[in-house]
């Protein structure tokens, strides 16, 4: 990749890690949309998951005292179910399909937010939703806004939401890297580390992710829970509309 692309990616990773660190979502959606604009799908998937994994793990460390541990076993069971389904189907979307899913699913979650009464502490909600989200994550690449459906009715603080969602997302990014980086490669399909992605640039990109996540903590302490929820929903809506337009334009050559 050229120096200009690396500079753009570094800036995008810092900003989106800052956003994810502040709101627990939206950053991954924005980063994936940027990467799909300038990179091939396989490169974007592996790079975005690598960056987001580091960002979420660092967020887990920063907010470790706020992780709500008792809800995680049911979510992990749902992830295992979703992975099993994905291994049976082995579906890999094209770039336009990824854009359409990235644009449609978050808007759908916002529309359903006031009607669907899901709860992260209810295992009958968490297991099937986590299975569906794992499938979506392995195809569309982002589930932050959809994952929020499980948290909207929980009596959690913004710190608890950020911390617990970061743990969920870390596991899902490990699964996604394993699927695209290992499983598809071993089965003779597109996968593995992309040839046009020079690993020598990774320390710089990962450092931008950690710096953005660390900086976000300063802003989180100065936000209210109401500001946290309203701003995150606005960001998701704007980026989703952009992705929806890109997907439609790609299919119809607008």
N, C-alpha and C positions, 0 to 999 in steps of 0.2 A: 504494500500500500504506500501511496505517496505521503510526503511530509504534510501536505495540506489536509489529507484525509485523517492522518494521525492527530493533527492539531484539532480538527473539528471533533473527532471522537473523544479526545481528552476533555475538551470543554463540555461536550454533551454529557459525558459520564459524570463530571463534577456536578453539573447543574441537576441532573436527574437523580443522582445519589443524595443531593441536598433535599430535593423534593420528596423522595422516598423516605428519607430520614425524618422529615417533618410530618408527613401525613400517612406513612405506612403503605402508600400505594401511589399510583399516577406516574412515578418516576420510571418504572419499568416499561409502562405503556409508551411514554414519550421516547425513551431510549430505543425501544424496538422500532418505533415508527421512523426515527432518524436513521437507524442502521439499515432498515429495509430500503430506505431511499437511496443510500449510497453504496450498499454492499449486496452481494448475492445472498439468497435465503440461507444456505447452509452456513456461510460465514457469519451472518447476523445472528443465527440461532446459537451457535457455539460461543461466540464472543459475548452476546448479551447474557447468556446463562452464567458464563465465567465471572463477568463483572458483577452481576446481580447476586451471585452466590457469596462473593467476598463482601459486598455491601451489606447483605442481610446478616451474615455471620458476625460482622463487626457491630451491626445494630443490636444483635442478640447480646454481645458482650457489654456494650454500653448500657443497655436497659435490662440486664439479666435479672435484677431484683424485681422487675415488673412482669416477667413472664408468668402467665397463668398456666401452670403445669398440668393441672388435673383435666384440662380439655384436650390435651395433645394425644393421648393414646387412641381415642376414637378417631381423631383426624388422621393419624398414621395408618389406622386400619383402612380408612377410606382411600388413602393414597395407594396402599397395596392393591386394593380392588381395582382402582383406576389403571394402575400399571399393568395388571393382568389383562384387562380389556384391551389396552393399547398394544400389548405384545401379540395379541390374537389378530388384531386388525392391521397393524403396521402401516398406518396411513401417514403420508407426508404431504402436506398441502403445498400449492404453489404460492408465489409471493402475493398475488392478487387475492387469493382466498384467505391468506393470513391477514391482509389488511382489512378485508370485509369482516372477519371474525373479531379482530381487534376493535373495530368500530362499532359493530352491532352488539356484542355481548355486554360491554360496560353500560351502554345506553339501556339495554334490556334490564340490567340489574338495578339501575336507577329508577326505571319505571315500575319495577316490581317491589322496590324497597318499602313502599307504604302499604302494600297489599299482602306480601308474603311474610309470615311471622316465623322466620327461622331463628334458631337460637343455638349458639356454639356450645352451650352446656347441656344440650339435649342430644344424646348419642343417636337417636332415631333421625335427627336432622343432620348431624355432623358427618356420619359415615357415608350416606349416599351422596350428599353434596360434595364432600371431599373427593369421592370417586369421580364424579362428573367434572370437578374442577381440575383434577389431574389429567383427564383426557383433554380438556380445553387447553391446559397449560402446555401439553406436548404437541398441540396442533397450532393454536393461535399464539401461544407464547406468553400471555399475560392473564393473570386472574385476580389481581389486586382488587379491582372494583367489585367483581363477583364475590370474592371472599368476604367483602364487607357486608354482604347480606347475612352472614352468620353472626356478625358482631353488632349490627345496628340495634338489636333488641337486648344486648347484654349490658349489664350495669358495670362496664369497664371504663376506666379512665383512658385518656388519650395515650398515656404512657404504656398502659397494659395492652391496648390495641396494637400499638406500634411494635412492642416487644414480642407479643405472641404471634402476630402475623409474620414477623421477621423469621421466627423459628419455622413456622409452616412453610414459608417461601424458600428457606434454605434447603429443606428436605426436598421440595419439589424441583429446585434447580439442580440438585444432585441427581435426581431421577432423570431430568431432561438431558443433562450432560451425558449420563450413562446411555440413554436411548439414542441420541444423535451422534455422540462421540464414540461409542463403543458398539452397541447392539447393531445398528444399521451397517456399520463398517464390517463387523464380523460376519454378518449375513449376506455380504456382497452387494448391499445397496449403498446409496449416497450416505456418507457419514465420515467420521474421523475428524482429525484436525484439518481445517481448510488450508489448501496449499497457498492461497494468496494472503494468509494471515500470519505475518512474521511474529513468532513468539517472543522475539527480543524486545518488542514494544510492550509486552504485557505488564512488566513492573510499573511503567509509567501510567498505564491505564488503570491498573489496580490501585496505585497510589492516589489517583484522582478520585476513585470510588471511596476509599477510606477517608480522604480529606473532606469530601462532600458530606458523608455520613456523620463524621465527627462534628462538623460545623453546624449541622442541623439541630444537634442537641441544644445549642444556645437558643434557637428560635422556638423549639418545643416548650421550653420552660417559660417562655414569655407569651404563649398562646393560651387562649381559653379553649375548653372542649367544644364550644359552639363555633368558634372561628376555625378550629381544626376540621370539623365536619363540613362546614359550608364551603370553605376554600378548596378542600380536596374534591368535593363533588363538582365544583365549577371547572377545575383543571381537567378532570376526567371527561366531562362533557365536551370541552373544547377539543381535546386531543382525539376523542372518539369520532367526532364529526369529521376531523381531518382524515383519519384513517378510513372512514366510510367512503369519503370522496375519492381517496386514492385507489381504493379497491374497485369502485364502480368505474372510475376513469380508466383503470388498467384493462378491465374487461371490454369496455365499449370504445376504447381508444379516443377518449374525449380530449 
